[in-house]
Amino acid sequence: MELPKLTILVVEDEPDQRHLIVQMLSAANYQLDSADSVEQAIVKIKDSPPDLVFSDWKLGQLTGMDLLNYVRREHPDMGFIIATAYGTITHAVDAMQAGADDYLAKPYQRQSLLLAIEKVAKSMALKQQNRRLTSELSQQQQLVGLVGKSAVMQKVYQRVERVSATDATVLIGGESGTGKELAARALYQLSTRSHKPFIAINCGAIPETLAEAELFGAEKGAYTGANSLKIGKLEAADGGTVFLDEIGELPLLQQTNLLRFLQEGVISRLGQNGELKLDVRVIAATHRDLQLEVAEGRFREDLYYRLNVVPIHMPALRDRREDIGRLVEHFLQLHSKQYAMQQPKLTPLAMKQLLDYSWPGNVRELANRIERFVLLGDEDEMVNELASEVRTISSSNFVLPNEGLEWEIFERDCLQQAMSRHDGNRTKASKFLGLSYKAFLYRLEKHQLV
């Protein structure tokens, strides 16, 4: 490791000794400054902070320990070596416990001084490198966008980290709004393909008549309106990663074509006689239960197994409530920066409402609420809306929302909340939902909650 040339402040109250130390270190090509007291040293540090302080213990009325305490309070990353008199090992121990990087016992040789400074310089360089790497990782994690320290999210991080460097096909499951695309982008950004294309495709948004051309491309004249060669999404992602969101919505015919690509790595554009060999990593995601889709004939079983090489489940927000506070803070910072607005503060009442709400729309719903709060600054509106929705759901006169709902998700949520409210007691939970015990067990098994 190539070490940068340090600037060193020598603090010594004896002029001859101070001059000798400065001479020795100058000969070693260090940049030097000196002080004869703690007070003068503090003035010099305030004026031009050095990289490292080399200080004697006894400095008039004050000591090197006083200077060390100041340095650690004001400049925690500054190097500090202290020289102690022969036989005063307790001084050395006290200094190390207070944060000194090293100590020298007097009398010491020139070589001992240079070795101590080199040792501290290496330690400082490693700390700077670690801070840089930590900063880069933090930026990367912010770029990835996954937030949370709960146990269920730790499992997601571990699996993402383990398979990101491979080309394994990954199937990401979870309810709508849980961050499946963020997990896909994390896999991509942490992979060796991060400098290549990342193409995201919402399979549910492609008209069935255009699905083949969108995914696999089409030759000129292959269909009415094909006036030029069309490059498909898979071909556009060559060398990189393709993310097939809502893969459960893909038409059966295109499921067959996708299976062929996963098996052989080749595609044929619509209207093309030959084949194209592609190098594309596939990541897919769905909020549907693909095993149920297979059982009911809507999804190919062989494609399901091809996609499900490495499954990753994104947990619902209600299953990681300890992350809600972190997510709230994250979205407050994110949207305040996005709109160049001062970050608003939440009252304890509002935070309690956010923590208690069930979040059927998961992280996406939370992000939406916080973004609106940042823009409008109307905490009362947010609190009242959340309270109103809780009352609506808990009312005996349940009203379907205007935008409709995903029944399977709603049913699963009701089951989980009932089990959670009654500490896993199935008998009490089934009575709470007005279901027979047998019917309740059937639904638990249906949603794989047993």
PyMOL commands that set and color helices and strands:
alter all, ss='L'
color gray80, all
select helices_A, chain A and resi 15-27+38-47+64-74+89-97+110-144+151-163+180-189+203-205+208-216+233-236+247-249+252-264+290-295+301-307+317-338+348-356+362-376+379-394+407-421+426-432+437-446
alter helices_A, ss='H'
color red, helices_A
select strands_A, chain A and resi 7-11+31-35+52-56+58-59+62-63+79-84+102-105+170-173+198-202+241-245+266-267+276-277+281-286+310-313
alter strands_A, ss='S'
color yellow, strands_A
deselect
rebuild
show_as cartoon
